[in-house]
Every structure is written in C-alpha cells, then in structure tokens.
C-alpha cells in the first residue's frame, strides 16, 4: 500500500517582459524569471519551498507570450486555477511577469518533456526611425529588407537537418539534429515577423536563423547561401546572432492541451 | 514686389510613446512632445527658434503612431527629407519620439487645417492577468467583454450628431456637432481594438466613447442605451473617460498626402 501523493502538480502559462531579467534560469548574480516565480509560489503556500520546471529556458532579454512551467504545490494548500493565478499575480505585482492560466496535471506530466512543439516569433522593426513604443521589444534594422528573398531563404531551413551552423558554442544538446516544422516571414507595415516552430530548438537557433535571414534581406547574401551555410555544419558559416529584444517564446504545444478549458 | 520667402515649411510624421509626457502641448510644468520637438528643431538650425503646429493635440499619456506637425525652417538651412529626419532623430535620441517622414509643403499648408480626417485606435487588454509587455500601452479590463454588443452599440454613434454627451467639460470647440465616419470594434486574441475616424473629434471624445462601449461590453448597459446617452446631450448621460494608456493617434488624412512618396 502506497501513501497518497501529498503534492498536486500544476501547469502554468506565463507571460513576461524579459528586458530586466538575466533570463529564465536562476543565476548567481541578477534576477531571473524562475527566481521571482518560485519565490511568489513559495510565499503563496506559507514559505514552503517550490521548484519549477520549464518548457523553454529563455535567454536574458528574451520575452515570453506563453511560457509553460510545472510546479508541485502541497495538496493542503487547496488551490484552484483561480486562486493560483490570482495569488501568484498578487506576489508578482512588482515584476513584469503574469500568470495567464493554471491547470492541474498528473504527477508524471512535464512542462519540458511532455511538450510536442515550441513556437517562437521574432519582431524586426524595419525602418530608418528609432523605435519608441516598441523599444526593447524589436530588433531595429534600418536598411530596407527584401522580404521575398527572406521567405525563399527560410524554406531551405525547413525539415530535418544538422543545425550545427546555427547552434551556440555553449549549446549542451547531445544531438545537433532538429526538425524545423515552420519558418515563415511576414510583413505588417514597418514590422517583419519571423515565426519558427519545432519539437525543440538548439541554443540560440532561432536568433542565429534570424541573424542569417537578415543578411539575405539586406542583399549581403543570396537566398541560396543559406543552404551552403547549413551544409557546412560550422557556426562561422552562418550569420550573426540576432539580439534578444525581438524574440518571443510564443507558445508550447501539448497533446492534450492542459489549458484547453482554462482560457478567458 | 515682394521678398521671396525666407522659410521652407515642412510636414513631419511623428511617432511617440506618450507615457512620460504631459501631452503634446507645452505646459508650464512637465515635459511636452511639442517642447522636445521644437527644441530639437531649433538645435538643428543653430539655435534659431522654431514653432510647430500639430494636427491633433494629444493628452497626457496618449501615444501617437502617425502624428503630423508642420514647422517653418530657415531656407538657408538647406534641409532635405533625409537630413531633417536624421538630424531631428539625433537631437531626440534621449526621448521616445521618432520622426517617421518629412516632406516640404507650401507656406499655406497646415498640419491642422489641411487635415481631412483623423484616425485613432484604442487598445483594451481583456483578460484577468495584468499586462507585462504592453504595460502603459493598453487599458486593462478584467471582466470578459461582449464584443458583438460593443460592435452593435458602436453603430449607433456613426454619422453626424451633437456629441455633447461625449465631450470633456474643458472642450473649447464652438460647435459640438461632429461626423463620425468610422467606429469599429475588433478582437485579436486577448486584445480588443476600437478604431475611430472623423474629420475632427471633440476633446476626450474617443476616450468617452470607449468608456461607454466598455459599459456595454460588461453588460452594465444594453447596446441601445448608447442612443439615449447620445440624445441626452449631457456628459453625465454617457460612460466614464477611458484612461489615456490605450489611446493612439494613428494617422491624419490629407489630400494630397504630403508623405505619399517619402515612406520607406
């Protein structure tokens, strides 16, 4: 006979402005999203320490529209989706971090390992004038970008490839093979939005793909050169890393979606 | 025989984050967009004082995506659209104000009196969780709004009416009659966008219409009550003034458009 579990696992959907954080993950110096979330969670249950596991560890300055994490709360806290969202929201008031939804999940469900895909979007402000309302939220690129060429170049990256050329030196993944399911380039007035979706990404992969597509957009690269860069399996063959400001962790896919019935 | 004009009039298209300003117009205490623009313009021409006339004097905290102003610069400054945008941009670097375009216009052209319409948009963030990335850029309304009812109510305000019920007590216009050409309510994920277009608006008219449509959205008002409020010609018959954070002066219409050939 086994003891009943004394914890309830919860999935949280989280939005944050990454500008003032050292990234998702706790660091010795500097404030992380993980730290402020775990401290808020701990205060909500009277100081009991709470750890979180996340779907995507965003870097310093990277934003999230739909980050997902799971946390185990003591059963005797008697939380509901409503009290959890409101309670965490209260303790997070002084930080640009919001809990969009909360859903109870099974003890074996993992924000990280149960995810079937991750989607990011990247915003480029393509005009001469500096950003005002979107400062810190976009990559400001002054030269007029050729969107059609960027769209063409993006198609060469789709599918299953060794993405070593688009991988940060610090990347800890054992295997550089990834399957890129979506990479689209769209224009909305003076913004160019790049959307990428895959089961998982290598470290800096999205920002390195964006930095490379920008070279195509300015005409420094022909679209076909992206194929050569990919085949080289050498980081120096691809373009530079785009700044974090324009990157947003958009959403994480799960089957079934634990948040299906919890959205407003 | 008359002397040739010693000034060249320029039309500027301006974007700004209104959060930190007391509004467009100069005030005895507090920084206005007009002041920082005129000071930048003056520095660009060696200290010569420069005055500006604007199409829409936005209130404190109201943003602009396409404000238009005209300024007379000494002819001997030999400005081009490029040097004017870049030069003003340089002197405005420490402010969230950007010059999107500049075009030479005739000495009789007026940013204010040549305008044939003004368009505003208003962003409501409609969800329980606080805004993070859009803090100061939206009105955060927690109760779920009925967009269909808001859309229906908006149609009752279209056309030529006495808008006294939607006019600030401080409004200086002689005539409360205005013709509202467009008032649409659309939803994009957790945002509700209200767009309004007219030749001109009364003071606070857009924010008062939005504050009223919000009462319809929450169900406190039936859509038809907007008709009663309009007919009352009494400010207290309509809803409260929506906060400035969500309001954007979107663009100004001119025939012909002086910026037609200057955009990137």
Interface residues (C-beta under 8 A of the other chain):
Chain A: X15 X16 X17 X63 X65 X85 X86 X89 X93 X96 X97 X98 X99 X100 X126 X127 X128 X129 X130 X131 X132 X133 X135 X137 X144 X190 X264
Chain B: X15 X16 X17 X63 X65 X85 X86 X89 X93 X96 X97 X98 X99 X100 X126 X127 X128 X129 X130 X131 X132 X133 X135 X137 X144 X190 X264
